[in-house]
């Protein structure tokens, strides 16, 4: 356990700082692509650190489950998490709706939106190692991966 103790709490604190700062930046739309990358992947390290910290402090943790305030806070966290999975029928992020529409669109439409002619856009895709014709959908081209879709959009619109 002493080997675990040497890194569990420092890892938890370090990843909490990274998650806190990058999360606040993302909230105010002041983040960079590297902030987002750190937030997403650093979250996995935070989970590891918190689990190790929890193993080391299991007995004190169980006392929180016996107290009404601890039960309430932890229970509220569970309820909020569960509600975050509730399907929202209207509203949502306009960017999300646009990205879904782009994924359903064919490559020719996205190339046209970028202001390029079809042959130039298809040549740019081919140069990047992506094989497509005018009827290929973005979802087919990218395998449905949102990150790849963003890279294709960046490639086409940077021309």
C-alpha positions in Angstrom: 0.0 0.0 0.0 2.9 2.4 0.6 3.8 2.3 -3.1 0.2 3.2 -3.9 0.2 6.0 -1.4 3.3 7.6 -3.0 1.5 8.4 -6.2 -2.3 8.1 -5.7 -2.9 11.5 -3.9 -0.3 13.5 -6.0 -1.9 12.1 -9.2 -5.4 13.0 -7.9 -4.3 16.5 -7.1 -2.4 17.1 -10.3 -5.3 15.8 -12.5 -7.8 17.8 -10.5 -5.9 20.9 -11.2 -5.7 20.1 -14.9 -9.4 19.1 -15.1 -10.5 22.2 -13.1 -8.5 24.7 -15.2 -9.3 23.2 -18.6 -13.0 22.7 -17.6 -13.3 26.3 -16.7 -11.6 27.4 -19.9 -14.0 25.2 -21.9 -17.0 26.6 -20.0 -16.0 30.1 -21.1 -15.0 29.0 -24.6 -11.4 30.1 -24.0 -9.9 26.7 -24.5 -7.4 25.6 -27.2 -7.4 22.2 -28.9 -4.6 21.1 -26.6 -6.7 22.1 -23.5 -9.6 19.9 -24.8 -7.2 17.1 -25.5 -5.7 17.3 -22.0 -9.2 17.5 -20.5 -10.4 14.4 -22.3 -7.3 12.2 -21.8 -6.4 13.6 -18.4 -9.8 12.5 -17.2 -8.7 8.9 -17.5 -5.7 9.6 -15.3 -7.9 11.4 -12.8 -10.2 8.3 -12.7 -7.1 6.2 -12.0 -5.9 8.5 -9.3 -9.3 8.8 -7.6 -9.8 5.0 -7.6 -6.3 4.5 -6.1 -7.1 7.3 -3.5 -10.4 5.6 -2.7 -8.7 2.2 -2.2 -6.3 3.9 0.3 -9.0 5.7 2.1 -11.8 3.2 1.9 -12.6 3.2 5.7 -13.0 7.0 5.9 -15.0 7.0 2.7 -17.5 4.5 4.1 -18.2 6.9 7.0 -19.4 9.5 4.6 -22.0 7.0 3.4 -23.3 6.7 7.0 -23.9 10.5 7.4 -27.0 12.3 6.0 -24.9 15.1 4.5 -22.5 12.7 2.8 -25.4 10.6 1.6 -27.2 13.6 0.2 -24.2 15.0 -1.6 -23.2 11.7 -3.1 -26.9 10.9 -3.9 -27.3 14.3 -5.6 -24.3 13.7 -7.7 -25.7 10.3 -8.8 -29.0 11.9 -9.7 -27.4 14.7 -11.7 -25.3 12.1 -13.5 -28.4 10.0 -14.3 -30.3 13.1 -15.5 -27.4 14.0 -17.9 -28.3 10.9 -19.9 -31.9 12.0 -20.4 -32.7 12.5 -24.0 -33.4 16.1 -24.9 -36.0 16.4 -27.6 -35.4 20.0 -28.5 -32.7 22.6 -28.4 -29.2 21.4 -27.9 -26.1 22.9 -29.4 -26.4 24.4 -32.8 -22.9 23.1 -33.5 -24.0 19.6 -32.8 -26.9 19.9 -35.2 -24.6 21.3 -37.9 -22.1 18.5 -37.4 -24.9 15.9 -37.7 -26.0 17.6 -40.9 -22.5 17.6 -42.3 -22.1 13.9 -41.4 -25.2 13.1 -43.5 -24.1 15.3 -46.4 -22.2 14.0 -49.4 -18.6 15.2 -49.9 -19.6 17.3 -52.9 -21.9 19.4 -50.7 -19.2 20.0 -48.1 -16.6 20.9 -50.8 -19.1 23.3 -52.3 -19.6 24.9 -48.8 -15.9 25.3 -48.5 -15.9 27.5 -51.7 -13.8 25.1 -53.7 -14.6 23.4 -56.9 -15.3 19.7 -56.7 -12.1 18.5 -58.4 -9.9 20.7 -56.2 -11.6 19.4 -53.1 -11.4 15.8 -54.1 -7.7 16.2 -55.0 -7.1 17.7 -51.5 -8.8 14.6 -49.9 -6.8 12.2 -52.1 -3.6 14.0 -51.2 -4.5 13.5 -47.5 -5.0 9.8 -48.1 -8.8 9.9 -48.2 -10.5 8.3 -51.1 -13.9 9.7 -52.0 -16.1 10.6 -54.9 -18.9 13.2 -55.0 -21.5 10.9 -53.7 -19.5 9.6 -50.7 -21.1 10.8 -47.5 -18.9 12.4 -44.8 -20.0 9.6 -42.5 -18.7 7.0 -45.0 -15.5 8.9 -45.5 -14.8 9.4 -41.8 -16.2 6.1 -40.5 -18.5 8.2 -38.3 -15.6 9.5 -36.2 -16.3 13.1 -35.2 -12.5 13.8 -34.8 -11.8 12.6 -38.3 -14.8 14.6 -39.6 -13.3 17.8 -38.0 -10.0 17.1 -39.7 -11.7 16.7 -43.1 -13.6 19.9 -42.6 -10.4 21.7 -41.5 -8.6 20.3 -44.6 -11.3 21.4 -47.0 -11.9 24.8 -45.5 -8.2 25.7 -45.1 -7.7 25.6 -48.9 
